[in-house]
């Protein structure tokens, strides 16, 4: 006997086929941007900010701790 999956979707969910269609449209533009000089530069800046934010969080005392 086959068990049916719950097929009830919330009204605010986007159907999978719509998400796939959107991804197929956006992916080429996203790839070309990140392959460009500007995209490479902004990605490098973002990566460096991520490193400084993480190191800054590690040096902050947690609540209840003394620095």
NORNOR-V320833 format. One record per residue. N is the residue number from 1. SS is DSSP state (@ for helix, = for strand, . for the rest). PHI is phi in whole degrees, 0 to 359 (* if undefined). PSI is psi in whole degrees, -180 to 180 (999 if undefined). Layout:
n->N ss->SS phi->PHI psi->PSI
n->N ss->SS phi->PHI psi->PSI
//
This chain:
n->1 ss->. phi->* psi->138
n->2 ss->. phi->266 psi->136
n->3 ss->. phi->266 psi->130
n->4 ss->. phi->278 psi->140
n->5 ss->. phi->277 psi->155
n->6 ss->. phi->291 psi->113
n->7 ss->. phi->258 psi->7
n->8 ss->. phi->284 psi->126
n->9 ss->. phi->249 psi->150
n->10 ss->. phi->289 psi->151
n->11 ss->. phi->291 psi->-18
n->12 ss->. phi->265 psi->3
n->13 ss->. phi->278 psi->143
n->14 ss->. phi->269 psi->131
n->15 ss->. phi->300 psi->147
n->16 ss->@ phi->302 psi->-40
n->17 ss->@ phi->294 psi->-32
n->18 ss->@ phi->289 psi->-39
n->19 ss->@ phi->296 psi->-43
n->20 ss->@ phi->296 psi->-41
n->21 ss->@ phi->297 psi->-42
n->22 ss->@ phi->297 psi->-44
n->23 ss->@ phi->297 psi->-40
n->24 ss->@ phi->296 psi->-32
n->25 ss->@ phi->282 psi->-40
n->26 ss->@ phi->276 psi->-32
n->27 ss->@ phi->304 psi->-46
n->28 ss->@ phi->300 psi->-39
n->29 ss->@ phi->292 psi->-40
n->30 ss->@ phi->296 psi->-45
n->31 ss->@ phi->298 psi->-46
n->32 ss->@ phi->294 psi->-35
n->33 ss->@ phi->296 psi->-48
n->34 ss->@ phi->288 psi->-18
n->35 ss->@ phi->276 psi->-16
n->36 ss->. phi->285 psi->163
n->37 ss->@ phi->299 psi->-43
n->38 ss->@ phi->297 psi->-44
n->39 ss->@ phi->296 psi->-41
n->40 ss->@ phi->297 psi->-42
n->41 ss->@ phi->295 psi->-46
n->42 ss->@ phi->294 psi->-36
n->43 ss->@ phi->294 psi->-42
n->44 ss->@ phi->297 psi->-41
n->45 ss->@ phi->296 psi->-42
n->46 ss->@ phi->297 psi->-44
n->47 ss->@ phi->298 psi->-40
n->48 ss->@ phi->292 psi->-37
n->49 ss->@ phi->294 psi->-37
n->50 ss->@ phi->297 psi->-40
n->51 ss->@ phi->294 psi->-41
n->52 ss->@ phi->288 psi->-35
n->53 ss->@ phi->293 psi->-42
n->54 ss->@ phi->293 psi->-41
n->55 ss->@ phi->290 psi->-33
n->56 ss->@ phi->292 psi->-37
n->57 ss->@ phi->291 psi->-36
n->58 ss->@ phi->292 psi->-30
n->59 ss->@ phi->274 psi->-14
n->60 ss->. phi->284 psi->136
n->61 ss->. phi->290 psi->143
n->62 ss->. phi->283 psi->161
n->63 ss->. phi->301 psi->132
n->64 ss->. phi->92 psi->-11
n->65 ss->. phi->264 psi->153
n->66 ss->. phi->258 psi->134
n->67 ss->. phi->287 psi->999
//
